[in-house]
Amino acid sequence: MDAHFPYEGGEYDQWGGKRLARLQDSLDDQVWEFVGGQRPWWQREALEALYDGAIRRMDAQLERVVERLRQRGSLENTLVVVTADHGEGFGEPSLLRPEQRCVGHGNGGLYEALLHVPLVVRPPGGGSGRTVSTPASLTRFPSVVDAAVDGAGTPERAFVDGPVVAATNGIDPDTQQRAREHLSDIDVLTTPADAVYRASEPVRKTVRWGDAEAEVAVPDAHARWIADHDASSAIDIVDELSTAGVSAEADGVSQDVEQRLQDLGYA
């Protein structure tokens, strides 16, 4: 299993231990007990130690896969990509709405803890490593795969000069029902939020959550601050977007695929 809750590092748990494992087992709801104030925030923050063990466990499996590719002589002909669909929150406060804090990955808002995820790319043949600080959009990533197959181009195709957009419509109906069991007012959590990332030094993230907006400086994965409270000009990019006509329906999905999605928490 991946690093979703419950955080299980097994032999790789070097930071959590049995006491935090018991705390995790005692939770009825790992998100809303904290958001609703039924549990203190220090407990949520402490659980990050267990999460670190789960990540270390994933690292070990990635190491196993890469090493097996190397043993088979396939690594030099393989495009290796490591990334994530989202991060995980352990009580990080929102810059826009400081009274709201990020827990897990589904309680509203566009927290940097959720959006700033790893992206490690090794093209076939390897090459000298370097760090790219430009925002990346995985909507462009199929062209990276095509370039690797054709032997033309480089992974830089995933990095764009223009803005990268992220958005949420707020918590879904099923989650709203869980939230109401712990909170009397969930209106802000059902409010849409938008973010526009632009390449600069440091990277700028223009974000809007309901009627709150700001421009945030994001120099790296560990730091962020409000650079300007006026975000209207960049957010106009979101308002001008139109639908791509891609269906959201999952017609024709087999029972096996549906079950695997449910096991991963996506259905």
PyMOL commands that set and color helices and strands:
alter all, ss='L'
color gray80, all
select helices_A, chain A and resi 10-12+17-25+32-35+41-46+48-72+75-77+112-115+138-150+155-158+173-180+187-190+232-239+255-263
alter helices_A, ss='H'
color red, helices_A
select strands_A, chain A and resi 80-83+89-93+101-104+119-122+164-168+193-198+203-209+212-220+223-228
alter strands_A, ss='S'
color yellow, strands_A
deselect
rebuild
show_as cartoon
